[in-house]
Amino acid sequence: MSDDLVNLSLTEIAQAIRRKKISSLEVTRACLARARAVQPQINCFIAIAEAAALRAARAADRAVKRSAKLGPLHGVPLAHKDMYYRAGHVCTAGSKILRDYRPNTTATVVERMAAAGAIWLGNLNMSEFAANPTGHNEHWGDCRNPWNPAHITGGSSSGSGAAVAARACFGALGSDTGGSIRLPAAANGVVGLKPTYGRVSRYALLPRVWSLDTVGPLTRTVRDCARLTAVIAGADANDPTASTLPVPNYERLLDGKIRGIKIGVPRNQYYEGATADVRRVMKESLRALRERGARIVELDVPDPQHTYQLTNAIGQVESATIYANWLRERPRDFSLVVRTRSEAGLLVPAVTYLEALNARARIAAQFVEQVFGRVDVLHTPVMTMPLPTRAETAANSSSDVMDLLARITRNTRPINFLGLPALALPAGFADNGLPLGFQLIGRPFDEATLFRVGDAYQRVSDWHTRAPVVGH
């Protein structure tokens, strides 16, 4: 019975609890059992909040019995990347430096999920300070891929992708500064949304790069992702960068109809170096969308590698600023990758940084005009290669680091510079047996169209229903 429960989707579980077909306590116990079973193999949790989760589940069931007003996540167990502050609770950010840090504030998104009735199941593993796209972590141990633990999970939201894929929770929050939601979504065979910059409040979570950071969910289905996004998105008086634009009811728009929607496929840049199995999976996903009535349009896109370089300048400087004191006082408490990336920002001239910031609005406007003047969404691979192993991607010297990051994030990082929304979806498997995914990129604040197209795809594919054999 517990396996049957954990294999349901977030929206299915929420509906079953609301209709009193199952209890939140049953579901929470099933997730806790699953988390305990998979943890030794994939190390996706930093902390499991068993006692607190069970108390919250009992309270949720009492609310159902007394016919209280129930939120859209009522009684549903979720776990989150360990960078979301909760007053009085340890938040490590996957680091040694913050191993015992207890913030005195609570993140807006945490408050919104609690108000919607979600159960906090635990704190998920992540790359140290959200600064590594592989999932390696020398302080808490590497998060390992549930499909094959020898391989990377993608990062930095490594635990979020692995836990959702392994059926240890029904959804998770991650963060995306250069691909840190989309990479683990693709690597683990789940759905992940990097929202438009400013769509979701970033108040009271550990910053990585102020100008690029975004908050978004990882889930098993697009519908689940739409529900979580609607809960956490919207204006926030505590975060002046959070947009005041109204948040649509994304779920109501998921009718499976995409006839006439124009999906762009780049002729240049995004497929450079793509392996045959990546190209095969991308072609199959496009065929499925065409059969649903979408129009596939090939087009040339502005060179994303220029924006990749500008993203580097912004990311290095802002990261160095955030961690400057620790870099001076505790350099040995950083991993090689994080220290290398952060220290590089100390050498970037202020003029270079300001030029990158000033160019951003102009370049983003040009991209939107040239691409979305012709199509409604852009379809690209998340990664152009099958998922490498943890051994292959271990950074053994400073010279390894930048080449490593560039190969893995070349298709994701430019989207953060542009501030655009992007939805990653599972689309099949590479020749090495590991998941592959594509991303749908949209106009600013048009997450709704991404959800519509992604949901239509999942109505004719079953990749999102595949689960790894782990924890048995």
Secondary structure, 3 states (H helix, E strand, C coil): CHHHHHCCCHHHHHHHHHCCCCCHHHHHHHHHHHHHHHHHHHCCEEEECHHHHHHHHHHHHHHHHCCCCCCCCCCCEEEEECCECCCCCCCCCCCCCCCCCCCCCCCHHHHHHHHCCCEEEEEECCCHHHCCCCCCCCCCCCCCCCCCCCECCCCCCHHHHHHHHCCCCCEEEEEECCCCCHHHHHHHCCEEEECCCCCECCCCECCCCCCCCEEEEEECCHHHHHHHHHHHECCCCCCCCCCCCCCCCHHHHCCCCCCCCEEEEECCCCCCCCCHHHHHHHHHHHHHHHHCCCEEEEECCCCHHHHHHHHHHHHHHHHHHHCHHHHHHCHHHCCHHHHHHHHHHHHCCHHHHHHHHHHHHHHHHHHHHHHHCCCCEEEEECCCCCCCECCCCCCCCHHHHHHHHHHHHCCCHHHHHHCCCEEEEEEEECCCCCEEEEEEEECCCCHHHHHHHHHHHHCCCCHHHCCCCCCC
